[in-house]
Amino acid sequence: MLLITCPVTGTRALVSIAAVRSIVNHPDSIAVSATCPACGQEHVHRTGRRLESARRAAALEVAVRRAEAPTPA
Ligand SMILES: [Zn+2]
């Protein structure tokens, strides 16, 4: 789960791993793109300002990659 602040409604929303669309590593942060449960749009949430949030995003990335990996035949 990831806590984001929706830029449209201004509310904080919990985003599940299933709602994460992509994760991009940047030198200073990790950009997590997810479908917002509050407004339904896709927002990019940047983490990594703190080490702990970077760790959480990295764990999320592993989980997403596992979920996207094709099942071996
Ligand atoms: Zn939103």
N, CA, C, O and the ligand as a Tripos MOL2 file, in Angstrom:
@<TRIPOS>MOLECULE
protein
  293   291    74     0     0
PROTEIN
NO_CHARGES

@<TRIPOS>ATOM
      1 N           0.8450   -1.1910    0.0000 N.3       1 MET1
      2 CA          0.0000    0.0000    0.0000 C.3       1 MET1
      3 C           0.8890    1.2520    0.0000 C.2       1 MET1
      4 O           1.9870    1.2630    0.5570 O.2       1 MET1
      5 N           0.3800    2.2850   -0.6340 N.am      2 LEU2
      6 CA          1.1260    3.5230   -0.7760 C.3       2 LEU2
      7 C           0.1810    4.6800   -0.4660 C.2       2 LEU2
      8 O          -0.9300    4.7390   -0.9930 O.2       2 LEU2
      9 N           0.6190    5.5890    0.3820 N.am      3 LEU3
     10 CA         -0.2330    6.7360    0.7360 C.3       3 LEU3
     11 C           0.1420    7.9240   -0.1380 C.2       3 LEU3
     12 O           1.2730    8.4070   -0.0810 O.2       3 LEU3
     13 N          -0.7970    8.3940   -0.9400 N.am      4 ILE4
     14 CA         -0.5380    9.5330   -1.8090 C.3       4 ILE4
     15 C          -1.5120   10.6620   -1.4670 C.2       4 ILE4
     16 O          -2.5650   10.4330   -0.8740 O.2       4 ILE4
     17 N          -1.1420   11.8750   -1.8500 N.am      5 THR5
     18 CA         -2.0670   13.0020   -1.7420 C.3       5 THR5
     19 C          -2.5530   13.3370   -3.1430 C.2       5 THR5
     20 O          -1.7590   13.6760   -4.0200 O.2       5 THR5
     21 N          -3.8430   13.2410   -3.3460 N.am      6 CYS6
     22 CA         -4.4250   13.4910   -4.6640 C.3       6 CYS6
     23 C          -4.3460   14.9780   -4.9840 C.2       6 CYS6
     24 O          -4.8420   15.7920   -4.2060 O.2       6 CYS6
     25 N          -3.7200   15.3660   -6.1350 N.am      7 PRO7
     26 CA         -3.6200   16.7790   -6.4880 C.3       7 PRO7
     27 C          -4.9540   17.3610   -6.9540 C.2       7 PRO7
     28 O          -5.0970   18.5820   -7.0240 O.2       7 PRO7
     29 N          -5.9210   16.5210   -7.2710 N.am      8 VAL8
     30 CA         -7.2290   16.9940   -7.7520 C.3       8 VAL8
     31 C          -8.1580   17.2880   -6.5760 C.2       8 VAL8
     32 O          -8.7440   18.3670   -6.4940 O.2       8 VAL8
     33 N          -8.2880   16.3180   -5.6670 N.am      9 THR9
     34 CA         -9.2210   16.4840   -4.5440 C.3       9 THR9
     35 C          -8.5250   16.9960   -3.2900 C.2       9 THR9
     36 O          -9.1760   17.5060   -2.3790 O.2       9 THR9
     37 N          -7.1830   16.8580   -3.2430 N.am     10 GLY10
     38 CA         -6.4320   17.3080   -2.0820 C.3      10 GLY10
     39 C          -6.5100   16.3660   -0.9020 C.2      10 GLY10
     40 O          -6.0000   16.6770    0.1740 O.2      10 GLY10
     41 N          -7.1430   15.2150   -1.0890 N.am     11 THR11
     42 CA         -7.2700   14.2460   -0.0120 C.3      11 THR11
     43 C          -6.1550   13.2200   -0.0880 C.2      11 THR11
     44 O          -5.5590   13.0040   -1.1430 O.2      11 THR11
     45 N          -5.8850   12.5940    1.0450 N.am     12 ARG12
     46 CA         -4.8950   11.5260    1.0640 C.3      12 ARG12
     47 C          -5.6090   10.2190    0.7970 C.2      12 ARG12
     48 O          -6.6950    9.9660    1.3190 O.2      12 ARG12
     49 N          -4.9710    9.3800   -0.0380 N.am     13 ALA13
     50 CA         -5.6190    8.1370   -0.4350 C.3      13 ALA13
     51 C          -4.6200    6.9940   -0.3910 C.2      13 ALA13
     52 O          -3.4580    7.1450   -0.7670 O.2      13 ALA13
     53 N          -5.0970    5.8530    0.0760 N.am     14 LEU14
     54 CA         -4.2650    4.6520    0.0670 C.3      14 LEU14
     55 C          -4.3960    3.9830   -1.2910 C.2      14 LEU14
     56 O          -5.5010    3.7130   -1.7620 O.2      14 LEU14
     57 N          -3.2350    3.7150   -1.9230 N.am     15 VAL15
     58 CA         -3.2080    3.0830   -3.2410 C.3      15 VAL15
     59 C          -2.6840    1.6620   -3.0760 C.2      15 VAL15
     60 O          -1.6350    1.4460   -2.4700 O.2      15 VAL15
     61 N          -3.4090    0.7080   -3.6100 N.am     16 SER16
     62 CA         -2.9640   -0.6790   -3.5220 C.3      16 SER16
     63 C          -1.9410   -0.9710   -4.6160 C.2      16 SER16
     64 O          -1.8270   -0.2210   -5.5850 O.2      16 SER16
     65 N          -1.2090   -2.0540   -4.4550 N.am     17 ILE17
     66 CA         -0.2080   -2.4460   -5.4520 C.3      17 ILE17
     67 C          -0.8660   -2.6680   -6.8110 C.2      17 ILE17
     68 O          -0.2590   -2.3970   -7.8470 O.2      17 ILE17
     69 N          -2.1010   -3.1600   -6.8080 N.am     18 ALA18
     70 CA         -2.8000   -3.4290   -8.0700 C.3      18 ALA18
     71 C          -3.0520   -2.1470   -8.8600 C.2      18 ALA18
     72 O          -3.2260   -2.2030  -10.0770 O.2      18 ALA18
     73 N          -3.0740   -0.9890   -8.1890 N.am     19 ALA19
     74 CA         -3.3490    0.2750   -8.8630 C.3      19 ALA19
     75 C          -2.0870    0.9190   -9.4160 C.2      19 ALA19
     76 O          -2.1750    1.9060  -10.1460 O.2      19 ALA19
     77 N          -0.9100    0.3850   -9.0850 N.am     20 VAL20
     78 CA          0.3550    0.9400   -9.5620 C.3      20 VAL20
     79 C           0.5420    0.5880  -11.0310 C.2      20 VAL20
     80 O           0.4700   -0.5820  -11.4060 O.2      20 VAL20
     81 N           0.7830    1.5980  -11.8630 N.am     21 ARG21
     82 CA          0.9200    1.4010  -13.3070 C.3      21 ARG21
     83 C           2.3780    1.2780  -13.7270 C.2      21 ARG21
     84 O           2.7000    0.4610  -14.5890 O.2      21 ARG21
     85 N           3.2620    2.0690  -13.1390 N.am     22 SER22
     86 CA          4.6770    1.9880  -13.5000 C.3      22 SER22
     87 C           5.5180    2.5850  -12.3860 C.2      22 SER22
     88 O           5.0450    3.3820  -11.5760 O.2      22 SER22
     89 N           6.7750    2.1760  -12.3700 N.am     23 ILE23
     90 CA          7.7310    2.7160  -11.4040 C.3      23 ILE23
     91 C           9.0080    3.0580  -12.1590 C.2      23 ILE23
     92 O           9.5630    2.2130  -12.8610 O.2      23 ILE23
     93 N           9.4780    4.3060  -12.0150 N.am     24 VAL24
     94 CA         10.6730    4.7520  -12.7220 C.3      24 VAL24
     95 C          11.6840    5.2620  -11.7070 C.2      24 VAL24
     96 O          11.3630    6.0960  -10.8600 O.2      24 VAL24
     97 N          12.9070    4.7550  -11.7980 N.am     25 ASN25
     98 CA         13.9680    5.2110  -10.9060 C.3      25 ASN25
     99 C          14.5940    6.4900  -11.4380 C.2      25 ASN25
    100 O          14.9060    6.5940  -12.6240 O.2      25 ASN25
    101 N          14.7740    7.4620  -10.5540 N.am     26 HIS26
    102 CA         15.4900    8.6870  -10.8700 C.3      26 HIS26
    103 C          16.6480    8.8060   -9.8770 C.2      26 HIS26
    104 O          16.6380    8.1550   -8.8330 O.2      26 HIS26
    105 N          17.6530    9.6380  -10.2020 N.am     27 PRO27
    106 CA         18.8070    9.7580   -9.2910 C.3      27 PRO27
    107 C          18.4230   10.1710   -7.8710 C.2      27 PRO27
    108 O          19.0580    9.7440   -6.9070 O.2      27 PRO27
    109 N          17.3910   10.9980   -7.7400 N.am     28 ASP28
    110 CA         17.0340   11.5250   -6.4250 C.3      28 ASP28
    111 C          15.7630   10.9260   -5.8530 C.2      28 ASP28
    112 O          15.4510   11.1290   -4.6800 O.2      28 ASP28
    113 N          15.0370   10.2000   -6.6640 N.am     29 SER29
    114 CA         13.7530    9.6970   -6.1860 C.3      29 SER29
    115 C          13.2610    8.5670   -7.0710 C.2      29 SER29
    116 O          13.8770    8.2310   -8.0820 O.2      29 SER29
    117 N          12.1420    7.9910   -6.6700 N.am     30 ILE30
    118 CA         11.4900    6.9520   -7.4670 C.3      30 ILE30
    119 C          10.0860    7.4530   -7.7850 C.2      30 ILE30
    120 O           9.3280    7.8250   -6.8890 O.2      30 ILE30
    121 N           9.7490    7.4580   -9.0770 N.am     31 ALA31
    122 CA          8.4380    7.9340   -9.4970 C.3      31 ALA31
    123 C           7.4930    6.7460   -9.6400 C.2      31 ALA31
    124 O           7.7130    5.8540  -10.4590 O.2      31 ALA31
    125 N           6.4420    6.7500   -8.8330 N.am     32 VAL32
    126 CA          5.4440    5.6800   -8.8800 C.3      32 VAL32
    127 C           4.1850    6.2510   -9.5140 C.2      32 VAL32
    128 O           3.5780    7.1830   -8.9850 O.2      32 VAL32
    129 N           3.7980    5.6810  -10.6560 N.am     33 SER33
    130 CA          2.5750    6.1160  -11.3260 C.3      33 SER33
    131 C           1.4520    5.1630  -10.9500 C.2      33 SER33
    132 O           1.5700    3.9490  -11.1180 O.2      33 SER33
    133 N           0.3600    5.7220  -10.4390 N.am     34 ALA34
    134 CA         -0.7280    4.8720   -9.9630 C.3      34 ALA34
    135 C          -2.0780    5.5010  -10.2620 C.2      34 ALA34
    136 O          -2.2070    6.7220  -10.3480 O.2      34 ALA34
    137 N          -3.0750    4.6480  -10.4190 N.am     35 THR35
    138 CA         -4.4370    5.1190  -10.5890 C.3      35 THR35
    139 C          -4.9840    5.5410   -9.2320 C.2      35 THR35
    140 O          -4.9750    4.7630   -8.2790 O.2      35 THR35
    141 N          -5.4590    6.7760   -9.1540 N.am     36 CYS36
    142 CA         -5.8890    7.3610   -7.8900 C.3      36 CYS36
    143 C          -7.2710    6.8400   -7.4980 C.2      36 CYS36
    144 O          -8.2100    6.9300   -8.2890 O.2      36 CYS36
    145 N          -7.4070    6.2920   -6.2770 N.am     37 PRO37
    146 CA         -8.7260    5.8210   -5.8430 C.3      37 PRO37
    147 C          -9.6850    6.9670   -5.5310 C.2      37 PRO37
    148 O         -10.8970    6.7590   -5.4690 O.2      37 PRO37
    149 N          -9.1550    8.1700   -5.3330 N.am     38 ALA38
    150 CA        -10.0090    9.3020   -4.9740 C.3      38 ALA38
    151 C         -10.6900    9.9030   -6.2010 C.2      38 ALA38
    152 O         -11.8780   10.2230   -6.1510 O.2      38 ALA38
    153 N          -9.9440   10.0630   -7.3150 N.am     39 CYS39
    154 CA        -10.5160   10.7390   -8.4810 C.3      39 CYS39
    155 C         -10.4710    9.8870   -9.7480 C.2      39 CYS39
    156 O         -11.0920   10.2470  -10.7480 O.2      39 CYS39
    157 N          -9.7560    8.7750   -9.7290 N.am     40 GLY40
    158 CA         -9.7430    7.8780  -10.8780 C.3      40 GLY40
    159 C          -8.7010    8.2150  -11.9250 C.2      40 GLY40
    160 O          -8.5100    7.4560  -12.8750 O.2      40 GLY40
    161 N          -8.0140    9.3560  -11.7650 N.am     41 GLN41
    162 CA         -6.9660    9.7160  -12.7110 C.3      41 GLN41
    163 C          -5.6500    9.0610  -12.3140 C.2      41 GLN41
    164 O          -5.5110    8.5020  -11.2260 O.2      41 GLN41
    165 N          -4.6770    9.1480  -13.2400 N.am     42 GLU42
    166 CA         -3.3660    8.5870  -12.9520 C.3      42 GLU42
    167 C          -2.4440    9.7010  -12.4700 C.2      42 GLU42
    168 O          -2.2940   10.7250  -13.1370 O.2      42 GLU42
    169 N          -1.8250    9.4960  -11.3030 N.am     43 HIS43
    170 CA         -0.9000   10.4780  -10.7450 C.3      43 HIS43
    171 C           0.4700    9.8510  -10.6070 C.2      43 HIS43
    172 O           0.6000    8.6430  -10.4110 O.2      43 HIS43
    173 N           1.5010   10.6940  -10.7130 N.am     44 VAL44
    174 CA          2.8610   10.2510  -10.4540 C.3      44 VAL44
    175 C           3.2470   10.7140   -9.0560 C.2      44 VAL44
    176 O           3.2480   11.9090   -8.7580 O.2      44 VAL44
    177 N           3.5710    9.7550   -8.2150 N.am     45 HIS45
    178 CA          3.9460   10.0540   -6.8360 C.3      45 HIS45
    179 C           5.4340    9.7870   -6.6870 C.2      45 HIS45
    180 O           5.8980    8.6780   -6.9510 O.2      45 HIS45
    181 N           6.1910   10.8070   -6.2590 N.am     46 ARG46
    182 CA          7.6410   10.6450   -6.1100 C.3      46 ARG46
    183 C           7.9890   10.3190   -4.6800 C.2      46 ARG46
    184 O           7.5550   10.9840   -3.7400 O.2      46 ARG46
    185 N           8.7830    9.2790   -4.5410 N.am     47 THR47
    186 CA          9.2530    8.8900   -3.2180 C.3      47 THR47
    187 C          10.7720    9.0160   -3.1930 C.2      47 THR47
    188 O          11.3840    9.3480   -4.2080 O.2      47 THR47
    189 N          11.3710    8.7570   -2.0620 N.am     48 GLY48
    190 CA         12.8260    8.7510   -1.9830 C.3      48 GLY48
    191 C          13.3900    9.9650   -1.2860 C.2      48 GLY48
    192 O          14.6040   10.0590   -1.1090 O.2      48 GLY48
    193 N          12.5370   10.9100   -0.8800 N.am     49 ARG49
    194 CA         13.0160   12.0480   -0.1110 C.3      49 ARG49
    195 C          13.5830   11.5540    1.2180 C.2      49 ARG49
    196 O          14.5260   12.1160    1.7770 O.2      49 ARG49
    197 N          12.9650   10.4830    1.6910 N.am     50 ARG50
    198 CA         13.4910    9.8260    2.8790 C.3      50 ARG50
    199 C          13.8530    8.4010    2.5060 C.2      50 ARG50
    200 O          13.2250    7.7930    1.6390 O.2      50 ARG50
    201 N          14.8540    7.8840    3.1590 N.am     51 LEU51
    202 CA         15.3330    6.5430    2.8360 C.3      51 LEU51
    203 C          14.2350    5.5130    3.0230 C.2      51 LEU51
    204 O          14.1140    4.5890    2.2180 O.2      51 LEU51
    205 N          13.4320    5.6550    4.0690 N.am     52 GLU52
    206 CA         12.4080    4.6590    4.3470 C.3      52 GLU52
    207 C          11.3810    4.5910    3.2220 C.2      52 GLU52
    208 O          10.9430    3.5030    2.8480 O.2      52 GLU52
    209 N          10.9980    5.7360    2.6860 N.am     53 SER53
    210 CA         10.0170    5.7120    1.6020 C.3      53 SER53
    211 C          10.6340    5.1170    0.3400 C.2      53 SER53
    212 O           9.9440    4.4660   -0.4440 O.2      53 SER53
    213 N          11.9430    5.3410    0.1420 N.am     54 ALA54
    214 CA         12.6250    4.7320   -0.9870 C.3      54 ALA54
    215 C          12.6410    3.2190   -0.8440 C.2      54 ALA54
    216 O          12.4670    2.4860   -1.8170 O.2      54 ALA54
    217 N          12.8500    2.7680    0.3730 N.am     55 ARG55
    218 CA         12.8320    1.3180    0.6160 C.3      55 ARG55
    219 C          11.4600    0.7320    0.3410 C.2      55 ARG55
    220 O          11.3330   -0.3420   -0.2470 O.2      55 ARG55
    221 N          10.4300    1.4560    0.7770 N.am     56 ARG56
    222 CA          9.0620    0.9660    0.5430 C.3      56 ARG56
    223 C           8.7800    0.8870   -0.9520 C.2      56 ARG56
    224 O           8.1800   -0.0830   -1.4150 O.2      56 ARG56
    225 N           9.2060    1.8990   -1.7150 N.am     57 ALA57
    226 CA          8.9660    1.9150   -3.1520 C.3      57 ALA57
    227 C           9.7260    0.7880   -3.8370 C.2      57 ALA57
    228 O           9.2220    0.1760   -4.7790 O.2      57 ALA57
    229 N          10.9400    0.5140   -3.3640 N.am     58 ALA58
    230 CA         11.7210   -0.5730   -3.9480 C.3      58 ALA58
    231 C          11.0320   -1.9090   -3.6980 C.2      58 ALA58
    232 O          10.9950   -2.7700   -4.5780 O.2      58 ALA58
    233 N          10.4820   -2.0810   -2.4860 N.am     59 ALA59
    234 CA          9.7520   -3.3060   -2.1810 C.3      59 ALA59
    235 C           8.5100   -3.4130   -3.0540 C.2      59 ALA59
    236 O           8.1330   -4.4990   -3.4940 O.2      59 ALA59
    237 N           7.8870   -2.2730   -3.2940 N.am     60 LEU60
    238 CA          6.7020   -2.2340   -4.1530 C.3      60 LEU60
    239 C           7.0770   -2.6210   -5.5850 C.2      60 LEU60
    240 O           6.3410   -3.3450   -6.2560 O.2      60 LEU60
    241 N           8.2170   -2.1340   -6.0370 N.am     61 GLU61
    242 CA          8.6740   -2.4440   -7.3840 C.3      61 GLU61
    243 C           8.8890   -3.9420   -7.5430 C.2      61 GLU61
    244 O           8.5160   -4.5220   -8.5630 O.2      61 GLU61
    245 N           9.4900   -4.5700   -6.5340 N.am     62 VAL62
    246 CA          9.7050   -6.0180   -6.5680 C.3      62 VAL62
    247 C           8.3660   -6.7370   -6.6520 C.2      62 VAL62
    248 O           8.2070   -7.6840   -7.4220 O.2      62 VAL62
    249 N           7.4040   -6.2780   -5.8520 N.am     63 ALA63
    250 CA          6.0890   -6.9140   -5.8220 C.3      63 ALA63
    251 C           5.3820   -6.7640   -7.1720 C.2      63 ALA63
    252 O           4.7320   -7.6960   -7.6470 O.2      63 ALA63
    253 N           5.5150   -5.5810   -7.7850 N.am     64 VAL64
    254 CA          4.8770   -5.3430   -9.0830 C.3      64 VAL64
    255 C           5.5230   -6.2220  -10.1420 C.2      64 VAL64
    256 O           4.8320   -6.8060  -10.9770 O.2      64 VAL64
    257 N           6.8540   -6.3170  -10.1080 N.am     65 ARG65
    258 CA          7.5450   -7.1520  -11.1000 C.3      65 ARG65
    259 C           7.1400   -8.6120  -10.9550 C.2      65 ARG65
    260 O           6.9790   -9.3250  -11.9460 O.2      65 ARG65
    261 N           6.9770   -9.0530   -9.6940 N.am     66 ARG66
    262 CA          6.5190  -10.4360   -9.4650 C.3      66 ARG66
    263 C           5.1170  -10.6230  -10.0260 C.2      66 ARG66
    264 O           4.8120  -11.6530  -10.6270 O.2      66 ARG66
    265 N           4.2680   -9.6200   -9.8260 N.am     67 ALA67
    266 CA          2.8750   -9.7200  -10.2720 C.3      67 ALA67
    267 C           2.7920   -9.7090  -11.7850 C.2      67 ALA67
    268 O           1.9030  -10.3360  -12.3620 O.2      67 ALA67
    269 N           3.7290   -8.9870  -12.4510 N.am     68 GLU68
    270 CA          3.7020   -8.8870  -13.9110 C.3      68 GLU68
    271 C           4.4230  -10.0340  -14.5910 C.2      68 GLU68
    272 O           4.2310  -10.2650  -15.7850 O.2      68 GLU68
    273 N           5.2590  -10.7640  -13.8420 N.am     69 ALA69
    274 CA          6.0420  -11.8420  -14.4390 C.3      69 ALA69
    275 C           5.1080  -12.9450  -14.9470 C.2      69 ALA69
    276 O           4.1930  -13.3710  -14.2410 O.2      69 ALA69
    277 N           5.3520  -13.4010  -16.1820 N.am     70 PRO70
    278 CA          4.5000  -14.4690  -16.7120 C.3      70 PRO70
    279 C           4.7030  -15.7660  -15.9350 C.2      70 PRO70
    280 O           5.8150  -16.0920  -15.5170 O.2      70 PRO70
    281 N           3.6270  -16.4840  -15.7540 N.am     71 THR71
    282 CA          3.6970  -17.7710  -15.0500 C.3      71 THR71
    283 C           4.4120  -18.7880  -15.9380 C.2      71 THR71
    284 O           4.0340  -18.9720  -17.0950 O.2      71 THR71
    285 N           5.4480  -19.4530  -15.4040 N.am     72 PRO72
    286 CA          6.1440  -20.4570  -16.2110 C.3      72 PRO72
    287 C           5.2150  -21.5940  -16.6270 C.2      72 PRO72
    288 O           4.3960  -22.0640  -15.8380 O.2      72 PRO72
    289 N           5.3550  -22.0220  -17.8640 N.am     73 ALA73
    290 CA          4.4660  -23.0660  -18.3940 C.3      73 ALA73
    291 C           4.8510  -24.4290  -17.8420 C.2      73 ALA73
    292 O           4.2180  -25.4310  -18.1750 O.2      73 ALA73
    293 ZN         -6.4620   11.8050   -7.6830 Zn       74 ZN74
@<TRIPOS>BOND
     1     1     2 1
     2     2     3 1
     3     3     4 2
     4     3     5 am
     5     5     6 1
     6     6     7 1
     7     7     8 2
     8     7     9 am
     9     9    10 1
    10    10    11 1
    11    11    12 2
    12    11    13 am
    13    13    14 1
    14    14    15 1
    15    15    16 2
    16    15    17 am
    17    17    18 1
    18    18    19 1
    19    19    20 2
    20    19    21 am
    21    21    22 1
    22    22    23 1
    23    23    24 2
    24    23    25 am
    25    25    26 1
    26    26    27 1
    27    27    28 2
    28    27    29 am
    29    29    30 1
    30    30    31 1
    31    31    32 2
    32    31    33 am
    33    33    34 1
    34    34    35 1
    35    35    36 2
    36    35    37 am
    37    37    38 1
    38    38    39 1
    39    39    40 2
    40    39    41 am
    41    41    42 1
    42    42    43 1
    43    43    44 2
    44    43    45 am
    45    45    46 1
    46    46    47 1
    47    47    48 2
    48    47    49 am
    49    49    50 1
    50    50    51 1
    51    51    52 2
    52    51    53 am
    53    53    54 1
    54    54    55 1
    55    55    56 2
    56    55    57 am
    57    57    58 1
    58    58    59 1
    59    59    60 2
    60    59    61 am
    61    61    62 1
    62    62    63 1
    63    63    64 2
    64    63    65 am
    65    65    66 1
    66    66    67 1
    67    67    68 2
    68    67    69 am
    69    69    70 1
    70    70    71 1
    71    71    72 2
    72    71    73 am
    73    73    74 1
    74    74    75 1
    75    75    76 2
    76    75    77 am
    77    77    78 1
    78    78    79 1
    79    79    80 2
    80    79    81 am
    81    81    82 1
    82    82    83 1
    83    83    84 2
    84    83    85 am
    85    85    86 1
    86    86    87 1
    87    87    88 2
    88    87    89 am
    89    89    90 1
    90    90    91 1
    91    91    92 2
    92    91    93 am
    93    93    94 1
    94    94    95 1
    95    95    96 2
    96    95    97 am
    97    97    98 1
    98    98    99 1
    99    99   100 2
   100    99   101 am
   101   101   102 1
   102   102   103 1
   103   103   104 2
   104   103   105 am
   105   105   106 1
   106   106   107 1
   107   107   108 2
   108   107   109 am
   109   109   110 1
   110   110   111 1
   111   111   112 2
   112   111   113 am
   113   113   114 1
   114   114   115 1
   115   115   116 2
   116   115   117 am
   117   117   118 1
   118   118   119 1
   119   119   120 2
   120   119   121 am
   121   121   122 1
   122   122   123 1
   123   123   124 2
   124   123   125 am
   125   125   126 1
   126   126   127 1
   127   127   128 2
   128   127   129 am
   129   129   130 1
   130   130   131 1
   131   131   132 2
   132   131   133 am
   133   133   134 1
   134   134   135 1
   135   135   136 2
   136   135   137 am
   137   137   138 1
   138   138   139 1
   139   139   140 2
   140   139   141 am
   141   141   142 1
   142   142   143 1
   143   143   144 2
   144   143   145 am
   145   145   146 1
   146   146   147 1
   147   147   148 2
   148   147   149 am
   149   149   150 1
   150   150   151 1
   151   151   152 2
   152   151   153 am
   153   153   154 1
   154   154   155 1
   155   155   156 2
   156   155   157 am
   157   157   158 1
   158   158   159 1
   159   159   160 2
   160   159   161 am
   161   161   162 1
   162   162   163 1
   163   163   164 2
   164   163   165 am
   165   165   166 1
   166   166   167 1
   167   167   168 2
   168   167   169 am
   169   169   170 1
   170   170   171 1
   171   171   172 2
   172   171   173 am
   173   173   174 1
   174   174   175 1
   175   175   176 2
   176   175   177 am
   177   177   178 1
   178   178   179 1
   179   179   180 2
   180   179   181 am
   181   181   182 1
   182   182   183 1
   183   183   184 2
   184   183   185 am
   185   185   186 1
   186   186   187 1
   187   187   188 2
   188   187   189 am
   189   189   190 1
   190   190   191 1
   191   191   192 2
   192   191   193 am
   193   193   194 1
   194   194   195 1
   195   195   196 2
   196   195   197 am
   197   197   198 1
   198   198   199 1
   199   199   200 2
   200   199   201 am
   201   201   202 1
   202   202   203 1
   203   203   204 2
   204   203   205 am
   205   205   206 1
   206   206   207 1
   207   207   208 2
   208   207   209 am
   209   209   210 1
   210   210   211 1
   211   211   212 2
   212   211   213 am
   213   213   214 1
   214   214   215 1
   215   215   216 2
   216   215   217 am
   217   217   218 1
   218   218   219 1
   219   219   220 2
   220   219   221 am
   221   221   222 1
   222   222   223 1
   223   223   224 2
   224   223   225 am
   225   225   226 1
   226   226   227 1
   227   227   228 2
   228   227   229 am
   229   229   230 1
   230   230   231 1
   231   231   232 2
   232   231   233 am
   233   233   234 1
   234   234   235 1
   235   235   236 2
   236   235   237 am
   237   237   238 1
   238   238   239 1
   239   239   240 2
   240   239   241 am
   241   241   242 1
   242   242   243 1
   243   243   244 2
   244   243   245 am
   245   245   246 1
   246   246   247 1
   247   247   248 2
   248   247   249 am
   249   249   250 1
   250   250   251 1
   251   251   252 2
   252   251   253 am
   253   253   254 1
   254   254   255 1
   255   255   256 2
   256   255   257 am
   257   257   258 1
   258   258   259 1
   259   259   260 2
   260   259   261 am
   261   261   262 1
   262   262   263 1
   263   263   264 2
   264   263   265 am
   265   265   266 1
   266   266   267 1
   267   267   268 2
   268   267   269 am
   269   269   270 1
   270   270   271 1
   271   271   272 2
   272   271   273 am
   273   273   274 1
   274   274   275 1
   275   275   276 2
   276   275   277 am
   277   277   278 1
   278   278   279 1
   279   279   280 2
   280   279   281 am
   281   281   282 1
   282   282   283 1
   283   283   284 2
   284   283   285 am
   285   285   286 1
   286   286   287 1
   287   287   288 2
   288   287   289 am
   289   289   290 1
   290   290   291 1
   291   291   292 2
@<TRIPOS>SUBSTRUCTURE
     1 MET1         2 RESIDUE 1 A MET
     2 LEU2         6 RESIDUE 1 A LEU
     3 LEU3        10 RESIDUE 1 A LEU
     4 ILE4        14 RESIDUE 1 A ILE
     5 THR5        18 RESIDUE 1 A THR
     6 CYS6        22 RESIDUE 1 A CYS
     7 PRO7        26 RESIDUE 1 A PRO
     8 VAL8        30 RESIDUE 1 A VAL
     9 THR9        34 RESIDUE 1 A THR
    10 GLY10       38 RESIDUE 1 A GLY
    11 THR11       42 RESIDUE 1 A THR
    12 ARG12       46 RESIDUE 1 A ARG
    13 ALA13       50 RESIDUE 1 A ALA
    14 LEU14       54 RESIDUE 1 A LEU
    15 VAL15       58 RESIDUE 1 A VAL
    16 SER16       62 RESIDUE 1 A SER
    17 ILE17       66 RESIDUE 1 A ILE
    18 ALA18       70 RESIDUE 1 A ALA
    19 ALA19       74 RESIDUE 1 A ALA
    20 VAL20       78 RESIDUE 1 A VAL
    21 ARG21       82 RESIDUE 1 A ARG
    22 SER22       86 RESIDUE 1 A SER
    23 ILE23       90 RESIDUE 1 A ILE
    24 VAL24       94 RESIDUE 1 A VAL
    25 ASN25       98 RESIDUE 1 A ASN
    26 HIS26      102 RESIDUE 1 A HIS
    27 PRO27      106 RESIDUE 1 A PRO
    28 ASP28      110 RESIDUE 1 A ASP
    29 SER29      114 RESIDUE 1 A SER
    30 ILE30      118 RESIDUE 1 A ILE
    31 ALA31      122 RESIDUE 1 A ALA
    32 VAL32      126 RESIDUE 1 A VAL
    33 SER33      130 RESIDUE 1 A SER
    34 ALA34      134 RESIDUE 1 A ALA
    35 THR35      138 RESIDUE 1 A THR
    36 CYS36      142 RESIDUE 1 A CYS
    37 PRO37      146 RESIDUE 1 A PRO
    38 ALA38      150 RESIDUE 1 A ALA
    39 CYS39      154 RESIDUE 1 A CYS
    40 GLY40      158 RESIDUE 1 A GLY
    41 GLN41      162 RESIDUE 1 A GLN
    42 GLU42      166 RESIDUE 1 A GLU
    43 HIS43      170 RESIDUE 1 A HIS
    44 VAL44      174 RESIDUE 1 A VAL
    45 HIS45      178 RESIDUE 1 A HIS
    46 ARG46      182 RESIDUE 1 A ARG
    47 THR47      186 RESIDUE 1 A THR
    48 GLY48      190 RESIDUE 1 A GLY
    49 ARG49      194 RESIDUE 1 A ARG
    50 ARG50      198 RESIDUE 1 A ARG
    51 LEU51      202 RESIDUE 1 A LEU
    52 GLU52      206 RESIDUE 1 A GLU
    53 SER53      210 RESIDUE 1 A SER
    54 ALA54      214 RESIDUE 1 A ALA
    55 ARG55      218 RESIDUE 1 A ARG
    56 ARG56      222 RESIDUE 1 A ARG
    57 ALA57      226 RESIDUE 1 A ALA
    58 ALA58      230 RESIDUE 1 A ALA
    59 ALA59      234 RESIDUE 1 A ALA
    60 LEU60      238 RESIDUE 1 A LEU
    61 GLU61      242 RESIDUE 1 A GLU
    62 VAL62      246 RESIDUE 1 A VAL
    63 ALA63      250 RESIDUE 1 A ALA
    64 VAL64      254 RESIDUE 1 A VAL
    65 ARG65      258 RESIDUE 1 A ARG
    66 ARG66      262 RESIDUE 1 A ARG
    67 ALA67      266 RESIDUE 1 A ALA
    68 GLU68      270 RESIDUE 1 A GLU
    69 ALA69      274 RESIDUE 1 A ALA
    70 PRO70      278 RESIDUE 1 A PRO
    71 THR71      282 RESIDUE 1 A THR
    72 PRO72      286 RESIDUE 1 A PRO
    73 ALA73      290 RESIDUE 1 A ALA
    74 ZN74       293 GROUP 0 **** ****
